[in-house]
Amino acid sequence: MRKRIYIIRHCEAEGQSLKAPLTVNGLNQAAELANFFRNRKVERIISSPFTRAVQSIRPLGQRANINVEIDDRLSERVLSSVDLPDWFEKLKETFTDLDLKFEGGESSRKAMKRITEVVEEIFQSDSDNTVIVSHGNIISLLLKKYNPDFHFENWKALSNPDVFQIDDRNGQIVWKRIWNVNTETGGAFR
């Protein structure tokens, strides 16, 4: 039996805090996302509790008449609870040292484990086509779990929004990016 999960990175937001809403452009992107899924079967939607993630998927949930479930394990990874002026370099280091952890933060391995748990539970569920909405860093760690060649440069290339398709083909997990960035429109897809 084939199971499919669509992994969505949230749309453009006004900031990084838990309550940061989508920008006006982000709200338009959320409508584009709903349109993107018009010919794709979706049975279940699970989102990070962050406002920007919920707002990104609300139009699809309304269109498909599906209640959005919230799962804290899809929250963005906290790199550190203290200000890191060189956070970009610190983040890069965590892609090669999965156990590296900064003050008050979460290691890549720990974050990878929690998002992978969500994916594995979905693959064990009755749903054949599920959407999950989360954040760039933790999504990158999920993709790295299934393809160790996914690195920091791949994270940098992600867009807001972004969409990946993960399939379980009788125990073999494969993924591909299905959202294409177009600088003129902000998002084009196939």
Secondary structure per residue as TSV (DSSP state, phi and psi in degrees):
chain	resnum	aa	ss	phi	psi
A	1	M	-	360.0	137.5
A	2	R	E	-98.7	130.5
A	3	K	E	-117.9	146.8
A	4	R	E	-133.1	137.5
A	5	I	E	-126.9	131.4
A	6	Y	E	-98.4	123.5
A	7	I	E	-103.1	119.8
A	8	I	E	-114.7	129.6
A	9	R	E	-86.9	136.0
A	10	H	-	-55.0	162.5
A	11	C	-	-77.6	176.9
A	12	E	-	-59.2	129.2
A	13	A	B	-120.1	165.4
A	14	E	S	-79.6	-9.4
A	15	G	-	-179.6	-167.0
A	16	Q	S	-108.3	-6.0
A	17	S	S	-71.0	163.1
A	18	L	T	-52.7	-40.0
A	19	K	T	-96.0	3.9
A	20	A	-	-61.3	122.1
A	21	P	-	-82.9	172.4
A	22	L	B	-72.2	151.3
A	23	T	-	-74.0	174.7
A	24	V	H	-60.0	-43.4
A	25	N	H	-61.0	-40.8
A	26	G	H	-61.4	-38.9
A	27	L	H	-65.0	-38.2
A	28	N	H	-65.5	-39.2
A	29	Q	H	-63.5	-37.1
A	30	A	H	-62.7	-38.4
A	31	A	H	-66.5	-38.6
A	32	E	H	-61.7	-40.8
A	33	L	H	-60.0	-45.6
A	34	A	H	-59.0	-40.7
A	35	N	H	-67.0	-38.2
A	36	F	H	-56.9	-35.5
A	37	F	T	-91.2	6.5
A	38	R	T	-59.0	-30.7
A	39	N	T	-109.8	17.7
A	40	R	S	-115.7	137.2
A	41	K	-	-76.5	129.6
A	42	V	-	-132.4	127.7
A	43	E	-	-109.2	-22.4
A	44	R	E	-150.6	143.9
A	45	I	E	-130.2	129.5
A	46	I	E	-128.8	133.6
A	47	S	E	-129.7	154.0
A	48	S	-	-59.3	151.7
A	49	P	S	-74.9	-9.7
A	50	F	S	-62.3	138.6
A	51	T	H	-52.7	-44.1
A	52	R	H	-64.2	-31.2
A	53	A	H	-73.4	-45.9
A	54	V	H	-63.1	-44.0
A	55	Q	H	-64.8	-30.5
A	56	S	H	-66.5	-31.4
A	57	I	H	-106.0	-9.9
A	58	R	H	-54.5	-45.6
A	59	P	H	-60.3	-38.2
A	60	L	H	-67.1	-43.9
A	61	G	H	-57.9	-42.9
A	62	Q	H	-66.6	-44.2
A	63	R	H	-62.8	-41.8
A	64	A	H	-88.9	-2.4
A	65	N	T	56.0	48.6
A	66	I	-	-122.2	128.5
A	67	N	-	-70.3	136.8
A	68	V	E	-84.8	119.8
A	69	E	E	-84.8	146.7
A	70	I	E	-108.5	133.8
A	71	D	-	-134.5	115.0
A	72	D	G	-59.5	-24.2
A	73	R	G	-67.5	-11.9
A	74	L	G	-92.9	2.7
A	75	S	S	-61.1	153.6
A	76	E	-	-65.3	148.8
A	77	R	-	-70.1	137.1
A	78	V	-	-91.1	117.2
A	79	L	S	-73.2	-41.1
A	80	S	-	-163.6	151.9
A	81	S	S	-89.2	-6.0
A	82	V	S	-111.7	156.1
A	83	D	-	-65.6	127.6
A	84	L	-	-115.1	100.8
A	85	P	T	-56.4	-30.0
A	86	D	T	-105.0	38.7
A	87	W	H	-56.6	-33.9
A	88	F	H	-62.4	-45.4
A	89	E	H	-67.6	-38.7
A	90	K	H	-63.0	-43.5
A	91	L	H	-61.5	-42.9
A	92	K	H	-57.3	-41.9
A	93	E	H	-60.6	-33.6
A	94	T	H	-72.5	-12.3
A	95	F	H	-80.6	-21.5
A	96	T	H	-101.7	-32.4
A	97	D	-	-111.9	92.7
A	98	L	T	-65.8	-16.2
A	99	D	T	-98.4	-2.7
A	100	L	-	-64.2	131.5
A	101	K	-	-139.0	134.8
A	102	F	-	-103.8	165.7
A	103	E	T	-50.5	122.9
A	104	G	T	71.5	6.1
A	105	G	-	-102.9	-174.7
A	106	E	-	-122.6	135.4
A	107	S	-	-69.7	159.0
A	108	S	H	-59.4	-41.3
A	109	R	H	-61.3	-42.8
A	110	K	H	-66.9	-43.2
A	111	A	H	-64.8	-41.9
A	112	M	H	-59.4	-40.7
A	113	K	H	-62.5	-44.1
A	114	R	H	-70.5	-38.7
A	115	I	H	-73.0	-33.2
A	116	T	H	-64.9	-36.4
A	117	E	H	-58.8	-43.2
A	118	V	H	-60.5	-48.0
A	119	V	H	-62.3	-45.1
A	120	E	H	-64.9	-37.0
A	121	E	H	-64.6	-39.4
A	122	I	H	-64.5	-43.0
A	123	F	H	-63.3	-26.4
A	124	Q	H	-87.6	-9.7
A	125	S	S	-81.2	179.6
A	126	D	S	-81.8	-13.3
A	127	S	-	-75.8	131.6
A	128	D	S	-93.2	-23.0
A	129	N	E	-138.1	104.9
A	130	T	E	-123.0	145.3
A	131	V	E	-110.1	132.6
A	132	I	E	-122.8	143.7
A	133	V	E	-120.5	127.7
A	134	S	E	-149.1	-145.8
A	135	H	-	-130.0	156.6
A	136	G	H	-55.1	-47.2
A	137	N	H	-67.3	-46.6
A	138	I	H	-72.2	-33.1
A	139	I	H	-63.2	-41.3
A	140	S	H	-58.5	-39.6
A	141	L	H	-67.8	-36.3
A	142	L	H	-62.7	-47.3
A	143	L	H	-63.3	-36.1
A	144	K	H	-65.8	-34.2
A	145	K	H	-57.6	-42.7
A	146	Y	H	-90.8	-12.6
A	147	N	-	-148.1	96.9
A	148	P	T	-58.4	-13.7
A	149	D	T	-80.5	-2.4
A	150	F	-	-76.9	118.9
A	151	H	-	-126.5	-172.7
A	152	F	H	-54.2	-42.9
A	153	E	H	-62.2	-34.4
A	154	N	H	-67.0	-40.0
A	155	W	H	-59.5	-44.9
A	156	K	H	-61.2	-26.9
A	157	A	T	-84.8	-4.6
A	158	L	-	-66.2	152.0
A	159	S	-	-113.2	167.4
A	160	N	S	-115.5	113.5
A	161	P	S	-79.1	178.4
A	162	D	E	-147.2	152.0
A	163	V	E	-137.8	131.0
A	164	F	E	-122.4	149.4
A	165	Q	E	-113.0	126.0
A	166	I	E	-117.1	125.7
A	167	D	E	-116.3	140.7
A	168	D	E	-103.8	107.0
A	169	R	E	-103.5	84.0
A	170	N	T	52.8	49.6
A	171	G	T	94.5	-12.2
A	172	Q	E	-97.8	120.3
A	173	I	E	-93.6	124.4
A	174	V	E	-130.0	146.2
A	175	W	E	-138.3	157.7
A	176	K	E	-153.4	152.3
A	177	R	E	-81.5	132.7
A	178	I	-	-120.1	1.3
A	179	W	E	-105.4	127.3
A	180	N	E	-110.2	133.2
A	181	V	-	-85.5	135.4
A	182	N	-	-128.6	118.3
A	183	T	T	-64.1	-23.4
A	184	E	T	-79.7	-38.8
A	185	T	T	-103.5	-12.2
A	186	G	S	87.4	-20.5
A	187	G	-	-175.5	121.3
A	188	A	E	-127.3	157.1
A	189	F	E	-146.7	167.7
A	190	R	-	-124.2	360.0
